[in-house]
Amino acid sequence: MGLFDRFSRTFDEHGYDLDGFDKNGYDKKGYDKNGYGKDGYNKNGYDKKGYNKNGFNKKGYDKNGYDKKGFKDGYDEDGFDFKGYNKDGFNKNGYDKKGYNKDGYDNRGFSLDGIHIDTKIAFDNDGFNKKGYNKDGYDKNGYDKNGYDKNGLNKIGFSKDGYDLEGYDKKGYDKNGYDKNGYNKDGFDSNGYDEDGFDENGFNLDGFDEDGFDSNGYDGQGYDHLGYDKDGYNQEGFNKYNKQKNEVNSD
């Protein structure tokens, strides 16, 4: 391109001069001769001062030296690190990682040795020590260090043996294995009968099943389900051959 062409700035049919820039100084990709677009950012997303659209440079710091998480040299604008402690090792509430302030007391006023700042003894004004227990060994909710109250029950109402005040476990059975209605897990009472009055073999206290027959197959009157007694005769005195007992004996 000659000197005359540079001064004349002739443009082709697409609107670009001999150097490939339009009348506003941008090439076909929208960048000027220094490599910056119309929005002021280069193809890598940084402006002339080296910051991206979010205000951070290539190293990840803003104009004030803070990173994306708001930390500068490991501390935020309030002077705390990502764990919440300042350069002296205290959090926003004034306690160190072990829970003590600059005077050596925790948030309840106890020293490392367990002495309270106000009472000068091992218990605070409410009568609880550093671990939260009173002289009897119970916390403010009434439970000891093992989680049991004065009645020996835990927070869900069971003793160390697993029974509540009424003597039943979590499944509702007492120490002998019976529920409040007197039945065990198989549905039988202490005498071996279910709520309908039958034992595990299906017989009631009188020895009959739900159809009224005993273990030998006879009802209360001594007849089986076909209507015959143990000798083979029905109530009319006939056997299955329609013969009476005296007829059989006379044959």
Beta strands, then each sheet from edge to edge (+ up, - down):
end
